[in-house]
Amino acid sequence: MSPFKDLSESSPNASLFTLAPLPMDADGIAQGFQHYYAHTFGRDRDCRSSYYPYKALAITLRDRLMERWKRTRHAHDQANCRRTYYLSLEFLMGRSLSNALLNLDLTDATRQSLYQMGLLYEEIEQAEMDAGLGNGGLGRLAACFLDSCATLQLPVKGYGLRYEYGMFRQLIEDGRQVEEPDHWMRDGNPWELERPEYTQRIPFFGRTEEYKDHNGRSCRRWVDTHDVLAVPYDIPIPGYRNDTINTLRLWSAAATDEFDLGEFNAGSYPESVAAKNDAEHITMVLYPNDANECGKELRLRQQFFLASASIKDVIREWVRLQGRDFSTFADKNCFQLNDTHPAVSVAELMRQLMDDHGLEWEAAWEITSRTMAYTNHTLLPEALERWPVRLFQQLLPRILEIIYEINARFLSLVAARWPGDIDRQRRLSLIEEGDDPQVRMAFLAIVGSFSVNGVAALHSDLLKKGLFRDWYELWPEKFNNKTNGVTPRRWLAMCNEPLRDLLDETIGTGWVCDLSQLSRLAPHADDAAFRARWDDIKQANKARLSRLVASTCGIEFPPEFMFDVQVKRIHEYKRQLLNILHVIHLYNRIKHGDGDLGAPRCVLIGGKAAPGYEMAKLIIKLINNVAKVVNADRSVSERLRVAFIPDYRVSVMEILAPGTDLSEQISTAGKEASGTGNMKFMMNGAVTIGTLDGANIEIRERVGEDNFFLFGLTAEEVERTRGNYDPNGIIAHEPALQEVMGLLESGHFNQFEKGIFDPIINGIRSPHDPWLTAADFDSYRRTQLLAAETYKDRERWLRMSILNTAHSGFFSSDRTIAEYNRDIWKLDTVEPSPFGSW
């Protein structure tokens, strides 16, 4: 399987591996940097690129991570501890350099050493590309969770895919989204470590057959498969100044043979490398377009590739440490499934335990159902993945057999609980019958898991009452809530250094690992001198954000304006459309001479639309067309400016969050599972305007209704409105919305592109609009006016800003992970082994 011997299975002379700790001062950093810069990369003082200094610095830091990394792994082995494996198709890591410096406590020493060599850290930092391993909130949440697990010293390992290309690089041309390949791995990744000795072989296609084992027992096996190699690459995940380094293991797909020599010798070069190309496609790009059959197959292959490789790796480690006795496997291991993407892990663990390790069904199911835990991230039924049975039969025939067996045994349980309730059996079946039967992946995850959690209080409640009601009635003990959180290291201490310094001075440094300590800020909101210092920091952060907007969008954002920001994936339920309708309303009022609109504002919107999501892409076009009209009109731009920031990503959010005044969290109530951008903005002192949706509810509960701008229908009111929704009647009776629709329908923002926004107009006016845009417009408009009026009272706004930060402690991912551990994982903390012990 691999030509590399796993030295961990032998007993090398320990003295060969005992080295003195690397120096952690400026001189030590400089020495390592100079060595790599001159000898590894062969550069000298004539090099003008910032890329090679970045790479030399990254490897210098990785050396220091490495020695702690090995000590952490050794400690986990020595403790024989229970472990959790976090399986996710996305890990939106962002940049690693600043995070490593912060967590190693090397920021000052590194800047000093670079300065002495005539280099600026800020220039080197910009040479690092954002890792293209995720798309949005799901992947960034996974990254925050790994940070918290390492900081809390929990033995948790992340498993994902090493995508060669990210989702895409977003350009805006003539107001439209244009997708370019995001080849973030073009120049390599200095933070990763290839581990070919742990390569796994992953089966696809083929067929199943029955055979007798050596005891005469009837068994099934998967044969004639087309195998793909899964090659692991490890990325260190440093805890905050505690010497713990956990691991994110990413799998890269490779062919079992480089090419078919027979085909090559016959002169058919393309055919000779077809298998190699087909294999490597699995991890080539994040989120292939699954609107067609080829895309669906590739997506399912990605999911199984992740599940199979990761489970094989976990079992390999188990055998290395414990042998082939699986009787205590469930006591020592837990798999956390991040959404439905890794749900096939349930069937794959069963397959490996039975087919590869000889366990009977009952023993294998006992282990599987005690080790799998499932996190749901959506209330949208269409987002719960389903795959055609025929695709499973072709691609994963043995897995389909196991799913059918799981379903048969499960439906027997349902029938025993509710005799004769055929409708309920149909609703709960893992197989959705029809002309093209589908495998319901979320249902597979629920059946095979001992824990099912939502990610905000409302979300979890709605799951139990709606989407998963039947399941909750069957297994209420499985369901629980774990409200999301974000890491305060990246999202406050790293991205907002001026505020971090003020917090350290005011309440001490303990808040970085115990965000609840921010509550001690609250009394300072009434201190005028403290508010003035807070204001200075906010204005400096707004000036930095203004420079970013100017350089990327060509629009000047005056820092004295209110900065009104909405950044997230472009989707109709997130209602960027409602935001831009309000911008049109402001434009219209200014053009009609209405000066009573509160503080002048800069509206910034950003996010990517899925390549096949035409309505979302049309909304981006509308935003940019409106921005063009607004910004070109001097009479308007003195009070209102608008920009769409292209290619929204983690490193951009690190500038946006500290510089935002008003955070837009305006989804249709009952549609957003949680949100995490709302938490990042709140942590940095932005005030939220939002609906009672997702984690907005808990944000408002903690900061108080006086420090949150609430509007719109509740989730219950949304449901009651469906079926008798009359948007045209609403428009006819609301003059402000009527005027906005008049401008849209007249083509004012598309004078040379006749009719392009008709689908948007028709959607707003449709009684079947699931997002109820018209219904919430007037409430949104009035609340926006209140926000703008409040902003003019600078002292009141500053007080609100301080209190938002002060009450954001609950939304630390440290708290979330502590709850996962208390209720689901049940891990013990493990400190790294001392230096010199490995």
Secondary structure, DSSP 8 states (H G I E B T S, - for coil): --SS--GGGS---GGGG-------SHHHHHHHHHHIIIIIS---TT---SHHHHHHHHHHHHHHHHHHHHHHHHHHHHHT--EEEEE-S----B-SHHHHHHHHT-HHHHHHHHHHTT--HHHHHTTS--B-S--SHHHHHHHHHHHHHHHTT--EEEEEE--SB-S-EEEEETTEEEEE---TTTT--TT-EE-GGG-EEE--S-EEEEEE-TTS-EEEEEES---EEEEEEEEEEE-SSSS-EEEEEEEEEEESSS--HHHHHTT-HHHHTHHHHHHHGGGTBSS--TTSHHHHHHHHHHHHHHHHHHHHHHHHHHHHHH-S--TTHHHHEEEEEESSTTTTHHHHHHHIIIIIT---HHHHHHHHHHHEEEE-----GGGS-EEEHHHHHHH-HHHHHHHHHHHHHHHHHHHHHSTT-HHHHHHH-SEE-SSS-EEEHHHHHHHH-SEEEESSHHHHHHIIIIITHHHHHH-GGGEEE----B-HIIIIIIT-HHHHHHHHHHH-SGGGT-GGGGGGGGGGGG-HHHHHHHHHHHHHHHHHHHHHHHHHH-----TTSEEEEEES---GGGTHHHHHHHHHHHHHHHHTT---S-S-EEEEEE----TT-HHHHHHHHHHHHHHHHHHH-HHHHTTEEEEEESS--HHHHHHHHHH-SEEEE---TTT-S--SHHHHHHHTT-EEEE-S-TTHHHHHHHH-GGGSEE-S--HHHHHHHTTS--HHHHHHH-HHHHHHHHHHHTTTT-TTSTTTTHHHHHHHH-TT-TT-HHHHHHHHHHHHHHHHHHHHSHHHHHHHHHHHHHT-GGGBHHHHHHHHIIIII---------TT--
